[in-house]
């Protein structure tokens, strides 16, 4: 049975977390993940975030996500590029030492995610599910892939989102101001790393309010405090953007390009990478000449004009994107492999997680609707832009819990009726 008490981490996990971290470091060394490709002036070392990090390390400020000195930028949210810039400043720009440090930090984020996973699962499904969920995350090679391969916020976002999910569960009956303070400040911090998590915020806030309302607990003052802290965390970056661009830019300004990369005459539900400025010299020239705000606005106008002219086609490819988000993006059509086992496994985990979600809703498990809200809201932007396997990773801690829950339910032993003694089985005459 699920319980609302907060247990201590089991000793088993206290040993397993360091082991998981060490295994990830060993993977970095064994597979030479610190050796990033030097082509394209090391662009694949953090991609646009890496370029901005280089500008920071060179003393040019938060600027230039592509080739050339294109000036101040809001192309990416600020948190992870500043981490890259700090590492570059100490360990060198695009060096193997910097790659080691950043991948190790990513591995640490992935390891720490086990902690909120354990407490989320404990509160919603009980001790056994909590232990197996945290252990599965700690030892899952697929989790390690993102931590040892991608220099991006790919492991930081799941950690923050899982912590927010846990705080939301606790806020159902958490007295005082501490929970509201943590929720507002942490959500602001998470938005500075990945604004996509804001899609979950309205549902999450309403869910907390409803749970507290049903328990007769006040929420208005707490919501006010959390909102104040949320905007307080975001305000310095918003003010910086207004100062350098002369207009309001909330967190990032690349939406025009992002929606264009998934929509247009040649769109088929996947990323049209050849339109990216780092791969297309004509697009890079436009970016450099127009400036990023004007370039993003032009991309958005062009794409929205196409969508208005082709609403049926847009609906079809959006459905494809929905499928690819949960199925995994297929191989290029030129692939000779008849079956893509990678996407087959990806789809299988999606289906099992959604099945577990449905079962938890039917059983009215604590927090089941919060799981449902995360699954319904977080991916929505990707259904209209383009899918990628890493876009599911931020919600995979919660999906993993649902998978473990379903497997545990399926493996419950059916009680065997006791066998009556032979003397009682005989029919008396």
C-alpha positions, -999 to 999 in steps of 0.1 A, spaced: 0 0 0 11 36 -7 20 57 22 23 95 27 52 92 52 87 101 41 111 72 47 148 73 48 167 62 17 174 24 21 210 15 27 209 -5 -6 203 27 -25 230 46 -6 254 21 -20 238 19 -54 240 57 -62 278 59 -60 280 27 -80 257 42 -107 278 73 -109 311 54 -112 296 31 -139 286 62 -159 321 76 -155 335 43 -167 312 44 -197 326 79 -206 361 64 -205 353 31 -222 334 46 -251 356 77 -254 327 100 -251 350 128 -241 363 128 -277 339 152 -294 340 157 -331 362 187 -342 344 192 -374 323 224 -379 346 241 -354 335 217 -326 298 226 -331 287 191 -318 304 200 -285 272 214 -270 258 226 -303 243 261 -299 247 260 -261 284 252 -266 288 281 -289 272 304 -264 294 289 -236 324 297 -257 314 333 -260 309 335 -223 343 320 -216 359 345 -241 343 375 -223 318 382 -251 288 376 -229 258 355 -237 261 357 -275 267 340 -309 250 306 -311 263 300 -346 294 309 -366 306 344 -364 301 371 -338 264 377 -342 259 396 -310 237 391 -279 214 361 -280 184 345 -264 185 315 -287 189 291 -258 177 294 -221 206 307 -200 213 281 -173 232 253 -191 252 276 -214 265 295 -183 275 261 -169 294 253 -201 309 288 -201 322 283 -165 337 249 -173 353 264 -204 368 292 -184 385 268 -160 393 237 -181 396 252 -216 373 258 -246 363 226 -264 390 206 -246 387 170 -235 390 181 -199 359 203 -203 341 174 -220 350 151 -191 338 176 -165 305 184 -183 297 147 -189 306 139 -153 282 167 -141 255 153 -164 261 118 -148 258 133 -114 224 149 -123 212 115 -136 224 97 -104 207 123 -81 174 118 -100 171 84 -83 163 102 -50 131 120 -61 121 88 -81 123 68 -48 102 93 -28 76 98 -56 71 61 -60 70 56 -23 42 81 -18 22 69 -48 28 31 -49 46 20 -18 80 7 -6 86 -21 -31 78 0 -62 100 28 -48 130 6 -44 128 -11 -77 121 22 -96 151 40 -81 173 9 -87 161 5 -123 170 42 -130 204 39 -114 214 8 -135 196 15 -168 221 19 -197 195 40 -216 197 66 -188 234 65 -190 233 72 -228 220 106 -222 243 115 -194 275 103 -211 267 113 -247 249 146 -247 264 179 -235 230 195 -230 205 200 -202 191 165 -210 198 151 -175 193 183 -155 157 188 -167 145 153 -155 161 159 -121 143 193 -117 110 181 -130 111 150 -108 118 173 -77 89 195 -87 66 165 -91 77 153 -56 71 188 -41 36 189 -57 28 155 -40 40 168 -7 21 201 -10 -12 182 -8 -8 184 29 24 202 36 19 229 62 38 262 64 56 281 37 86 259 29 69 238 2 55 268 -16 89 285 -14 107 255 -29 80 250 -56 81 286 -69 119 290 -68 126 256 -83 101 260 -111 117 293 -120 152 277 -120 139 248 -141 124 272 -167 158 289 -171 171 255 -181 142 242 -202 111 264 -207 92 234 -220 84 223 -185 62 254 -181 35 234 -201 30 213 -169 28 243 -146 -10 252 -149 -21 216 -145 3 210 -116 -8 242 -98 -45 234 -102 -40 198 -90 -22 211 -58 -50 235 -52 -77 209 -56 -60 184 -33 -56 210 -6 -91 222 -11 -105 187 -5 -85 185 27 -97 219 39 -63 235 36 -58 271 24 -38 278 -7 -42 314 -18 -13 328 2 10 299 -8 1 303 -45 9 340 -42 43 333 -26 52 306 -51 42 329 -80 62 358 -66 94 337 -62 89 321 -97 88 355 -114 116 368 -91 139 341 -104 130 348 -140 130 386 -139 168 392 -142 169 372 -174 138 389 -188 152 423 -180 185 414 -196 167 404 -228 147 436 -229 179 456 -224 198 440 -252 170 435 -277 148 465 -270 117 445 -267 102 418 -245 117 383 -250 105 359 -223 131 332 -220 142 323 -256 135 336 -291 141 306 -314 105 294 -316 102 307 -352 130 284 -364 119 255 -343 84 254 -358 98 259 -393 121 229 -388 90 207 -385 66 223 -409 66 233 -446 62 219 -481 87 190 -474 76 182 -439 67 147 -430 66 147 -392 103 148 -385 131 173 -381 142 190 -414 177 194 -402 190 208 -435 172 241 -427 193 247 -396 218 276 -399 247 254 -388 240 230 -417 227 254 -444 250 283 -455 221 303 -469 202 301 -437 234 311 -417 239 341 -440 203 352 -434 208 348 -396 239 368 -397 225 396 -418 190 399 -403 199 392 -367 183 365 -347 151 382 -338 143 393 -373 154 359 -386 131 340 -361 102 363 -369 107 356 -406 107 319 -401 76 321 -380 57 342 -406 67 318 -433 57 287 -414 24 301 -401 15 312 -437 21 276 -448 0 262 -419 -29 285 -427 -27 275 -464 -24 237 -456 -44 230 -424 -52 194 -433 -15 186 -441 -5 203 -408 -30 181 -389 -17 149 -405 20 156 -398 11 167 -362 -5 133 -357 27 117 -371 47 137 -346 25 125 -318 32 90 -329 69 95 -333 71 111 -298 59 79 -282 72 55 -308 106 70 -315 117 87 -346 121 61 -374 153 55 -394 158 74 -426 139 59 -456 173 49 -471 179 24 -442 182 -12 -453 172 -25 -419 137 -41 -422 129 -36 -385 141 -8 -362 145 -26 -329 155 7 -313 121 23 -319 104 -10 -311 118 -9 -276 110 28 -273 74 22 -283 71 -8 -259 82 13 -230 57 40 -239 29 15 -241 37 -2 -209 40 32 -191 7 44 -204 -9 11 -195 5 15 -160 -9 50 -159 -44 37 -169 -42 11 -142 -32 36 -115 -61 58 -125 -85 29 -123 -72 20 -88 -74 57 -78 -38 56 -66 -25 88 -48 -11 112 -74 -24 92 -104 -39 123 -120 -7 142 -115 11 115 -135 -17 119 -161 -13 156 -162 24 154 -168 19 129 -197 -8 150 -213 8 184 -210 46 182 -212 50 168 -247 24 190 -264 48 215 -280 67 187 -297 35 175 -314 36 208 -334 73 213 -338 93 180 -343 100 149 -322 133 136 -308 140 107 -284 156 131 -259 124 151 -257 107 122 -239 136 119 -214 125 147 -190 94 127 -181 110 93 -181 115 92 -143 77 92 -139 72 69 -169 97 44 -153 77 44 -121 45 36 -140 63 8 -158 76 -7 -126 42 -4 -110 26 -23 -139 52 -50 -139 48 -54 -102 10 -57 -106 14 -83 -133 37 -104 -113 16 -106 -82 11 -142 -73 -25 -154 -74 -32 -170 -40 -35 -208 -43 -65 -222 -24 -55 -246 3 -59 -283 -5 -82 -301 18 -70 -332 36 -77 -364 17 -99 -376 45 -122 -346 41 -123 -350 3 -138 -384 6 -176 -386 1 -191 -401 32 -215 -429 26 
